[in-house]
Amino acid sequence: MAAAVLIAASWRASGQSADAIVNKLVQKGVLTQQEAEDLRKDADKDFAKSFAAKSGMPAWTKNIAFSGDLRLRLDDQMFENSLEKADRLRFRYRLRYGGVWTAQDWATIGVRLGSGDFRTALGDGNPNSNNQTMTHAFSKKPLYLDAAYVTLKPPGQDFFSLTAGKMNNLIWQPAFTSPIVYDSDLTPEGAVEQFNFKFGEDKQYSVFANAAEMVLDELSGNKNDVYMYDGQAGFIGNFLGDSKKPALKVTLAGGYFQTQNLKNMPVADNSGNVGNSVSGANYRGDFQDIYGRGEAAWRISDQPFLGTPALLTFSGEILKNVNDVYNIPGDKQTTAYSGQVMFGQAAKKGQWQIAYQYRHVEADSVFDSLTDDDFGGGTDRQGHVIKGFYNIRDWWSLDFAVFLSEKISDRTGTHTQPGLNGQTQTHLYVDTMFKF
């Protein structure tokens, strides 16, 4: 592999010189633009054959794309004095690395490893985080299987795909700084079917549907295993100006989230989140959530503002758990909603982004195990989130987040949020991340 990297590096260096020569010949009128493109394609094909022959590596290896990131974090949690809970300061890191192999135009296979803390005696990792805490006298840290999936598309048909295995979350939700249903680091296990149909004169509109069937827990004592389902349908529209670079992009989606046999699963799962009602050592019942989501990204100007795209994004979500088992008389806690405004886009060197979100997530509105663990560690929380990002280089970024939350209800117990209604906690982190 080291030899292959050296060969690739030397080719890239010479390729850049060759590109400069080709561009100059186009400028002089010796070559047309099409002839230049054909020349580049022929050169790429010759390189691929030569590379495979000289390195001794199979030809299929040229269809693998590797990538990863390393993030360093200062993580500070502060609690209201009346909670009588100790503040906590941690220095943490996250490492992820993997590859995607394009076996055919219609088949891709992805694998990724990631760091993470132990959550149980069995060594299972926290599903909502790849963070690893610096601790235990320089002990060696675990590396987990973070993703392993295959995606299949019918040859020549772009409207449908099937993904199965342990995957990135494919259910659409806005680019929230603190999502309600799914933590952004979650990699569900199961299968997802995706449909997308484009229409309009310039294909500037599309309708989509995502259907997920996931395994939450496999029980060794019987076949009443625990499952999760999520089905959503939505619309994407590009408005105002060029359809390929619109001034306004709107995405709307509605869906239904449901668990099955959740009461068979102990609450002491690996996420560490709390908040839901329980019956003994198990969840009270299944979740049946109806939700709506939306996002509107408005490009105010084609000119950047202080070095970042002048992009203003509004997004929101509302959700209701309609299962009567959670409508406890006198203490109904089954609604969640959030709203967010974001400016900028931190994608390239020198670009930045800031965001503000208000979030209200009642105790039994969503399955607490999967929700964002940075916002108070589960449900039964409401409050504010402020985030900022800055790209020092295309591959190096800085960001921070402040979560100012308070407890909604007066519930107490082993699986509830600490404290009573109105008692607060603050979560602050500062990150620097390197992509490679």
N, C-alpha and C positions, 0 to 999 in steps of 0.2 A: 504493500500500500504506500509506503514511504517513497519507493521508486516511482510509483505511478503519479504521486503528487508532484515530484520533481519534474517528470516529463511534461505533465500538464502545465506546470508553471512556466517552463521554458517555451512551450508552444504558445501560451498566452502572450508572453513577451514578444515573440517573433510575430504573432498574429496582429498585435497592435501596430507594429511597423508596417506589415503588409496592408493593413487597413488604411494607414496614412498614404501609402503609395497609390492604392486603388482610388481613394478619395481625390488625390491630386490629378490622376488620369481622367476622372470624371469632370473635374473643374476645367481641364485643358481641352475637353471635348474629344479625347481619344477613345473613351468608353462612354456608352450610355449608362443611365442609372440601372436599367434592367440587366445589362451585361455585367455591371459591377456586382449586382446581387447574385447572379448566376455563378460568377467567379468565386464569391465567398462561400456559396453552398457547396461547390465542388471542392474547395479547400477544406471545408469542414468534414466532408465525406472521406477525403483522402487521409485527413488527420485521424479520424475514428478508426480506419483500417490499420494505419501505421501504429497508432497507440496500442490497439489490441494485440498486434503482432509482437511489438517490441517489449511490452510489459508482461506478456504471457497470460494476461487476464482475459476471461471470457468476454465476448462482444456485448453481452447483456449488461455488463457493469457500467457501460456508458449511459444507461438509462436510469441510473440511481442518482438522486439529489440528496445530499446530506446537509443538515443544518442543526443549529442548537443555540442556546443562550445560557449565560451565567449572570445571575443577579445577586448583588450584595445588599443587605437590608439592615437598617436600624429600626427596631420595633419596640414601641413604648406604649404600655397600657396603664391608664390612670383611673382610679375609682373614687367616687364621692366618699368622703370620710364616714358618713353614716352607714355605708355598706360594710365597714370594718373588714375590708378585703385589701390585701397587700397589692401595691402597684408592682408592675413587672417590666423589666427592661431586658431585651434580648438582641443579640447580634446574630443574623441568620443569612443563609445563602440558598439559592435555588439553582440547580444544574439540570438542563434537559438537552438531550442529543439523540438524533435519530435520522432515518432516511426514508424516502419514498421511491419505490421502484415502479416504473411504468413498464409493466410486462407487455402490454399491448395498448393500442389507442383506447380500448374499452375496458382495461383492467389495470388497477394500481394497487400496490400493497405497501402499507406504512407500518413502521416500527419505531418506537421512541422509548428511551430510558429516562428516568427522572429521579432526583433525590427526594427525601422525605423523612419525617420523624416516625418512629414506631408508635402505634396506637394501642396494640394489644400484645399479649404474651405470644401470640402466633406470628407476630411480626408484620401484620397487615398495616398498610400506610393510610394516612388521612386522605379520604377521597377528594377533599376540597383544597389540598395544598401540597406543593412540592418543596415547601420550606424546610430547611434543616437547621437546627439551632446549634450554635457553637458552644459545646459543653462536654462534660465527662472526660476531662484531662486528655484532650486530643484523640479521643477514641475514633476508630474507623467508622464511617457512616454508611448506612444502607443505600442501595440503588435499586429502584423498583421498575417493573414493567409499567410504563405510563400509558402506552398505546400499542395496539397490535390489531390491524384491521385490513380488510380488502374492500375496494370499491369497484363495482361492475356497472358498465353502461352498455346498452344494446348498441352494437356497431352501427355507426351512422345516425344514431338517434340521441340527441342531446337533452331531450325533455325528461328523461327518467334515469335514476341511478339507485343502486342498492349498496349499502355499506353495512358490514357485519364485523363483529369482534369487539375490541375495546378501543373506543374512538374519541375524537374531539366531539364536543356537543354540537349536533347539527340542527337542533331546534332553534329557530330564529328568535333572538331577543335583541333589543336595541343595544347600542354600545354604552350600556350603563356603567357608571363608576362602581355601583354596588347592585348587582342584579337580585331580583326577588326569588325566583324559582330555582335557578341553577347558578352555583358558584362558577366563576370564569375558569377555574382550574380543573373542573370536573371532567372526567373522561368516562362516560357511561359504557355499559357492557350489554350488547344485544344486537339489534338490527334496526336500520332506519331506511325507509323508502322516501325518495325525494322526486317531486314532479315540478317542472317549470316550463311554462308556455309563454313565448314572447309574441307580441302582436303590435300593430301600428305600422305606419308607413316606414319608419326607420327602426322598428322593433324597440321603440322607446318605452313600451309598457310590458308588463309580465304579470302573470298570476302563478302562484306557487303553492305547493302543499307538502308538508313533511309529516310522516307517520313513524313513531318510534315504539318499539317493543323491547323493553329492557328487563334484565334480571337483577333484582335487588338482593335476594338472599336464597341460597339453596339449602334446604333443610334435610338433614340426614335421616330423621325419624319418620318422615312421610312425604307424600307428593304435593302437599299444599304449600308449594314454594311461593316466595314473595316476588311479585312483578310490578312493573311500572309502565304506563302507556301515556303517550302524548301525541295528539293529533292537532295540526294547525293548518289553516289556509290563509293566504295573504295576497296582497297586491303591491307591485312596485311600479312607480311612474316617474319618468323624467320629464320635467316641465321647464319652460322658459329658456330660450336660446338653443344652442346646438344640442341635439339629442345625445351625442357622444360625450359631451362635456356640459351637462345641463346646469342652469343656475339653481334649480330646485329639484331635489330628489325626495320623494315621499314613499315610505314603506308602512303598510298597515297589515296587521295580522290578528286573528282571533283563534282560540283553540280550547281544548279540553284536556286536562291532566288528571290521571287516575292511577291509584295504586290498587293492588290486589293482594289480599291475605296479609296486609301489613301488621295486623294484630298478632300474627305469629312470630314477628321479628322483635327480639329484645331491643329496648331503647339504648342499651350500652353498645351502640355500634361504633364505627371507627372515626366518625367525623368530629365528635366532641361537642357538636352543637346541641342546644337545649331549647325548650319552650313549649312543645306540644303537650296536650293532655295525655296522660297515661293511665292504664289500669293495671296496677301491680307493677310488674317488670316489663310490660309490653305496651305498644301503642294502643290507643283507645279504639281505633278503627281506620278505615281507608280514607284517603283524600279524593275528593271529586271537585276539582277546581275548573271553573269557567273563567277565561281571561281574554283581555284585549290589549294590544300593544301598538305603538306607533312611533315613527321617527320622521322628522322633516329636516333635511340638510339644505340650507340656503347659502349659496355662494354670493355674498354681498357685492364683491368686486372681483374682477380678474387680476387686479393688482394685489400683491401681498400687503399685509398690515404688520409693520415692525418685524418683517422677516418670515411671517407665517401666513398660510392661505387665509383669506378673509371669509372663513366658513363658520356660519352660526347654525348650530344643531339643537333642535328641541325634541325631546322624547318623553314618553310616559307609558305607564302600565297600570291596569286595574284588574283585580282578581277577587273571586269569591268562592269559598269552599261551601258547596251546597249539600254536603252529607249531614243529615240531621243528627247523627251521633255526636257531632262536635258543637251543635247549637245548645250549649248548656244553659238552662234557664237562669236568667239574671247575670250571666257572664258570657255572652256570645262574643267570640274572638275569632271571626272567620273571614275578615276582609283585609286586603293588602292593596296598597297603591304607591306610586312614586312618580315624581316629575323631575326633569333634568334639563339644564341649559348648558351648552358647551360651545366654546369659541376656539378656532384654530384647528390645526391638524399636524401632529408631530410624526412625520413620516421620513423626512430627510434632514440633513445637517442644517442647523440653525433654526429649524421650525419648532414651535411650541404650541401648547394647548392648555386651557384651563376649563374646569367644569364645576358646577354646583348641582347637588341633588338633594331633594327632600324625600324621605322614605318613611312609610308607615306599614309595619308588618305585624298584624295581630297574632296571638299565640297559636291559634289553630287554622290560620289561613293557608299555609303551605307546609309541606313536609320539611321539618326543621333540619334534618340531616343534610339536605342538599343545598340549602340557601347560603348566601355569602357569609363566610365565617368571620370576615373582618368587621362587619357591622354588629358588634355586640355578641357574636357567637351564637346565632340562631334567630328564633322568632320572638314575639312579644317585645319588640323594640321600635322606636320611632326617633327621627332626628335628622341631622344634616351631614352631608358628605361634601368635602372640598378637595379637589385634586388638581395638580399641575404637572406638566411634562415639558421637558426640553431636550432636544437632540443635539448633543455636542458634535457627534459625527453620525453618518448614516447608521453606523453599527454600535454607537455608544450613546446612552441616554441617561438623564436624571429625572426623577419624579418624586412627588410626595403626596400623601393623602392624610386627611384629618377626618375622623369619624366621631361626631358629637351626638350621642344617642342617650335615650332615657327609656326606662321600663314603662310599658303601657298599663299593665294590669297589677292587681295586688296578689296575684297567685303566688303560693309558696309550695315547696316540695322538692323532691330529689331531682326532678327533671325540669325545673323551672328556672327562669332567669333570676339572678340574685337580687334581693331587695324588694321594694314596693314601688307602686306607681310614682313616677316622677324622679326616682333616684337615677343618677347619671353615671356614665363612664365615658372616657375619651381614649380613642385609639389613634396613635400617630405612627406613621412610618415614612422613612426616607430611603429611596432605592437608587442604585446605579446599576445599569444593565448593559451587558456586552453581547452582541449577536455575532454568530460566526457560522 
